[in-house]
Amino acid sequence: MSHGAEVTLVLLAAVVAANLPFFTERLLLVGPRRAPKAFGWRLLELLLLALLTLGLGRLLEARIGQIYPQGWEFYAAMGCLFLTLAFPGFVWRYLRRHHHG
């Protein structure tokens, strides 16, 4: 897989993972349904999915060659990017108008 394809894969995985907590009522995506699921559960799921996305990126980076050490700045920027990618799911869950016909 080329470097560009690996970067695209990680970015697509991040977009999907960042929005998953807002589109399901299951705890940790596989647990029992809760209606409505508390916002705290969604934040926990968001954190866990961000860590999984980081793991995927690290795995693909290891396939390329050397894993470069990252400072706190990288993780802060990654967290902000992940929160930005989660915005469409947040808007869909909490800010859209619910039309009860």
C-alpha positions as MATLAB code, in Angstrom:
seq = 'MSHGAEVTLVLLAAVVAANLPFFTERLLLVGPRRAPKAFGWRLLELLLLALLTLGLGRLLEARIGQIYPQGWEFYAAMGCLFLTLAFPGFVWRYLRRHHHG';
ca = [
       0.000    0.000    0.000;
       1.407    3.417   -0.901;
       2.006    6.168    1.648;
      -0.813    8.256    0.239;
      -3.256    5.364    0.490;
      -2.233    4.718    4.103;
      -2.764    8.359    5.030;
      -6.160    8.313    3.315;
      -7.086    5.121    5.169;
      -6.231    6.659    8.550;
      -8.152    9.849    7.757;
     -11.234    7.940    6.595;
     -11.057    5.729    9.684;
     -10.822    8.873   11.842;
     -13.882   10.450   10.192;
     -15.963    7.304   10.675;
     -14.704    6.675   14.217;
     -15.287   10.271   15.311;
     -18.934   10.141   14.262;
     -19.867    6.605   15.361;
     -20.716    7.487   18.992;
     -23.371    9.939   17.823;
     -25.169    7.545   15.473;
     -25.803    4.609   17.811;
     -27.463    4.095   21.179;
     -25.400    0.987   22.008;
     -22.805    1.257   24.769;
     -19.293    1.058   23.345;
     -20.879    0.246   19.958;
     -21.630   -3.404   20.875;
     -23.218   -3.308   24.343;
     -26.871   -3.078   25.309;
     -29.051   -0.333   23.855;
     -29.678    2.706   26.010;
     -32.209    5.276   25.013;
     -31.101    7.965   25.287;
     -27.407    7.271   25.845;
     -25.780    9.802   28.176;
     -23.352   12.347   26.732;
     -20.627   11.013   29.036;
     -20.821    7.620   27.341;
     -20.457    9.308   23.962;
     -17.329   11.143   25.167;
     -15.831    7.909   26.511;
     -16.521    6.175   23.204;
     -14.989    9.128   21.355;
     -11.819    8.843   23.454;
     -11.562    5.076   22.940;
     -12.108    5.400   19.190;
      -9.483    8.145   19.019;
      -7.021    5.792   20.723;
      -7.907    3.020   18.250;
      -7.347    5.428   15.359;
      -3.981    6.388   16.825;
      -3.153    2.692   17.054;
      -4.053    2.180   13.398;
      -1.849    5.099   12.397;
       1.021    3.759   14.485;
       0.619    0.295   12.950;
       0.722    1.700    9.419;
       3.703    3.890   10.327;
       5.541    0.818   11.612;
       4.912   -0.889    8.272;
       6.570    2.020    6.466;
       9.662    1.907    8.637;
      10.716    3.766   11.738;
       8.122    4.981   14.247;
       8.899    8.606   14.996;
       8.615    9.753   18.618;
       5.812   12.265   19.162;
       5.577   14.996   21.764;
       2.491   16.271   23.544;
       1.873   18.738   20.708;
       1.104   15.892   18.303;
      -1.448   14.361   20.661;
      -3.058   17.747   21.384;
      -3.389   18.446   17.649;
      -4.732   14.942   17.036;
      -7.334   15.390   19.781;
      -8.451   18.708   18.310;
      -8.639   17.168   14.825;
     -10.686   14.252   16.161;
     -13.118   16.629   17.893;
     -13.416   18.655   14.691;
     -14.148   15.506   12.705;
     -16.854   14.591   15.263;
     -18.736   17.847   14.700;
     -21.154   16.521   12.016;
     -22.246   13.682   14.303;
     -22.661   16.076   17.239;
     -24.789   18.408   15.121;
     -26.909   15.510   13.876;
     -27.481   14.180   17.407;
     -27.937   17.380   19.426;
     -28.518   20.427   17.228;
     -30.841   19.354   14.416;
     -34.540   19.954   14.705;
     -36.592   16.886   15.423;
     -39.790   16.884   13.375;
     -42.473   14.864   15.063;
     -45.075   14.382   12.369;
];
